[in-house]
Amino acid sequence: MAFAKSELDDLARRYTQAWNSKVPENVAAFHTSGSSIVINQGEPSLGHEGLTAMAAGFHADVPDLRLVCDGIRSAGSHVIYLWTFSGHHAETGNPLDVCGWEEWNLNDEMKITSSLGWFDGDDYDRQVAG
């Protein structure tokens, strides 16, 4: 199924707001109950419980995390959500500015059925260390 640009723009706006709400359950709510995310080829976060824990982990590491949507594109039900987040690492206090993206498969209700997340982990580690 193909989605209208206005639908995708609205999805991106609401997803960005969910991350910026600092409520991990708001992020998980964009996924189906059986959804998963794999970040940088790591271990999958499965279902709403795993997705909530994943979002909570990012908020714990970067308590002042601020996400910006840099764009959204689609090919049928396959969508790429481009993002940049900024903030300060909780332990080191060092500023972070990280770019990445998520690749989503969406169902007809525009819920995420699976996601692959990507960002430069080495660059993130360098920024954390200062």
ABEGO torsion letter per residue (X at the ends): XBBBAAAAAAAAAAAAAAAAAGBAAAAAAABBAABBBBBGGBBBBBEAAAAAAAAAAAAAABAABBBBBAEBBBBEABBBBBBBBBEBBAAAGBBBBBBBBBBBBBBAAGBBABBBBBBBAAAAAAAAAX
